[in-house]
């Protein structure tokens, strides 16, 4: 995979297009599950860790209903600025 930067999500909604299926990536001292995403506003490529349950469960549901994650566009944000705040996800 390419050398993309990690995308940090905050309370400001961001529109992303998923560009890969989930795959393992070594981050820090362990492997994490990530997906490649494209920020449609900034026109930049990133990767997004999908380890948190509030993110992995809706992404898994999308993969199950759509058959593939590639090219799905979604809005994503966090419910607050706290480190462990839940993610909110909706289709664009």
N, C-alpha and C positions, 0 to 999 in steps of 0.2 A: 504494500500500500504506500501511498505518497506521504511525504512529511507535512502533514496538516497540523495546525495548532489546535489545542484543546479549547472547546467552547465552554465558557462559564455562563450559566443561565442566572438571571436575576428576576426582579419583579416586573420588569418591562417586557411585554410580549414580543417575541421575535418569530418571524416567519421563516421556516426552514423547509428545504426539499431534501428528503432522504436519498442518498446516493449509493448505499450499499446495504447488504444484509448484515446482521450482527457478526462480529468477529473478535477474537481475543487480541489484546494489545498490552504489552508490558508497560505499566505506569508506576513509576516510583520503585516499589519493592514487591509488586505482585502483578499478576495478569488481571485485567478488567475487560468486560464486554463493552464494545464500542460500536458506533455506526458512523459512517461518513455522512456529513450533511453540508448543504450549501445555503448560506445566508442570502436570501433573495434581495434584501435591501442593500447590504454592503457589497454584494457580489464577491464573497470570499468563501473558500472551502475550509471546513473545520472537521474535527471528529468530536463526538459527544459520548460520554460515558453513560451507559443506560443501566448501571447497577442499582440505583435506588428503586425500591418497590413501586413508588408512586409514578415512576417513569417506565420501568420494565414491564409492568402488568398491562398498561394501555398499549404499549408498543407490541407486546405479544398478541394482544387481542386484535390489533390492526393487521399483523402478519397472518393471523388465523383467518380473518374475514376477507382480506384482500388477496391472500395467496402469496404476496411479495411486498416487501417494504419499499423497494426501489421506486423512485419518482413520486412517492406520496408527499404532499405538501401539508405542513401542520404549523399551528401556532403553539409556542411553548413559553411558559413563564413559571416563576415560583410564587407561592402564596405570601411569602414575606422575605425579609432580608436575612433571617436567621439561617445559620449554616445548614441545619437539617430540615428546613421547611419543605413541604410537599410541592411537587411539580404539578402544573395544570397543563393539559394537552388537549387540543381540539383540531379537527381537520380544517384546512384552509379552503 
